[in-house]
Amino acid sequence: MPRLTLTDLVDIVSRAGSPKATKVREIKNRPAYAPAQDFYKGLREGLVELHRLKQGKPALSPLASPPDAKKTAHYASAVAGYKKWWGQKSLSWFDPPRNIYSAHGIEVAVNPTLGLHINGLPHVITLHLKSDKLTKVRADLICELMAVALSPSAPANAVMCVLDVRNSKLFVAGAGSQGLQAMINAELAYVASLWPYV
């Protein structure tokens, strides 16, 4: 069964026409995941470790200077945005739930990066680390899929959200999500119909 990441799905949904088909082809034919090719792996793991070990904001500074000089500007920008978002909030760690969402023979891995009690309220957080600004439509899609896939195994009253790290903006799942799951399923039906031919 083909498996996509949450980012893959959002990338497909945000395209139309031939670019959408091209994205499906790219996903199907890309090489297997290699940690060395994961540009933000070090930053994600650093943030998880920082919160897991109950370290404070000063522990963010080393994350802005990765060993690979090509990453420095990107990591520094993300760390500055994360620090601004953190502000005066009280943050404490819990292991975020993970799950697979399936429809039309396509699986989507829903693997949020952070589980944080923010001022006492549990938040399950996916990080948007890319330089492009996260749109509300994309954020709503991510939050909806997280809510559908993760709510049964998340802490009670957990808020599903995505953090646009560089822009210090937290998008949370809202009441205006009617129809989003149907849209997600329609997109997965499209991927399933195209997959054998790309």
N, C-alpha and C positions, 0 to 999 in steps of 0.2 A: 504494500500500500504506500503510495507516495506520501512523503512527510514534508511539510513546510514549516518554517518558523513564523512567528507572529509578524516579524518584519517583512518576510516574503509576502504574506497575505496582504499587508497594508500597501506594499509596493505594487502588487497586482491591482488592487482595488483602485488605487489612485491613477491608474492609466486607462486609456480608452483606445479602441481600434487596434492597429497593428503594433503599437508599443506595448499593449497589454499582452499580446501573443508573444512578442519578443521577450518580455520579462519571464513568462512561463518557460519558454525555451531555455533562457539563461539559467533559471533555477534547476530545471531538469538536467542540464548538461554540465553544471559546474562540478569542479572536483570535490571530493569529500572534505568535510570540515578539517582544517588544520589549525591548531591553536596559534602557531606562529603567524598565520595570516589574519588573525582576529585583532584588528587595530586597537580596539578599546578593551581587550581582555584584562590587561593589567590594571586599568582604572576601575573597571567593574569589580574585580576581585579585591582591589585595595579598599573600595568603599564598603564592601561586605565585611571584610576583616576588621576595618576600623569600628564599625558598629557592633560586630559580634564581640569584640574585645572591650567594648564600652569606652573607647577612646573619645576624646573631645575634638573640637574643631582644629586645634593645632596639628593634629595628625593628618589633616588634609594636605598641608604644605608639601610634604615629600612626594605626594602623588602628582603634583604639577611638574615634576622634573623626572620623567621616565628615562631609562638608560638610552633609548633610541631617540636621537636628537630630532628625527623627522616627526616625532609625536609630540614634542614639547609644546608647541604653540597650541595644538588642539587640546592636550591634557590641561594646560594652564587655563585656557578659556573655560573648559568644563568645570575645573575645580573652583574657579572664581564664581561661576554661576551656582554651583552646588553650595558653596559657602554662603552666598547671599540668600539662597532659598532657606538654608538651615536657620539663619538668623538667631532668634532667641528661643526657638522651639526646643522642647525637651524630647529627645529621640532615644528609644530603646529597641533593641533587636528582638525579632522572633523569626523562625524559619518560614519563609513564604511558601504557600502551597504551590504545587506544580501539577499539570495535567495535560492530557491530549484531548483536543476537540476534533470530532470526526463527523464528516458529512459527505455523501456521494463518493465514498471510497477514498477520500483525501483526509489526511491527518494534519492538524496544526498543533505544534508544540507550544504550549503556553507556559513559559518559564520566567516569571518576574524575577528581578534582581534582588529587591529588598522587601523585607517584612519589618515595618517600623511602627511602634506605638508613637504617635505624634501627639504630644500633650495628653497621653493616656489612651487615645483612640487608635485601634489597629488599622494600618494602611498597607495594602499590598501594592508595590510600586514597580512598574516597568520603567526603565530609564531610556530616554531618547537622547543620545549623545552626539548625533550627527550635527553638522553646522547648519543645516537647513532648518528653518523655523517649523515647529510642529503646528499643523493646522487643527482647528477644532474638529473637523470631519474625521481626520485620521485619529485624533485622540479619542473621539467618541467610539470609533470602531474598535480600537484597542481595549478601551474600558469595558465595552459591551462583551467582547469575547472573553476577557478576563472574568467578568461577572458570571457569565454562563458556565465557563469551564471550572472556575475556582471556588465559587461561593460555597458549594457543599463541603469543602474541606478547609475553608478559611475560618479564622476565629469569628466568633459572633460579632455582628455589627461592623465587620471589616469593610473598609472603603477601598474599592478598586480604582487605581489611578495610574497615570503616566506622567512622569516628570520630564519636561523639556529642560534639560540640565543647564545648558548655556544661557537660556533666557529666564531661568529661575521661576518657571511657571508650572504649577501642578494642576493637571486636568483630572477631574474626578468623574466617576460614573454618575449620570444624572437621570432624571425622570424622563427626559426627552429622547429615550433610546428606542421608542416603538419602531418596529420595522427593521432595526439594524441586524437582528439575528437572521431575518429572512434575506437581507441583502448579503450577509456573509455566506449563507447557504447557497444563494444564487451564484456568487463568485466561485465557490468551491465546485459547483456543478459545471461551470464554465471551464475551470482548470481540469476537472475530470474528463470532460469531453475532448479537450485539446491535447491532453498529456500524451496519448499514444502516437500523436502525429507530429510532434516537435522534436 
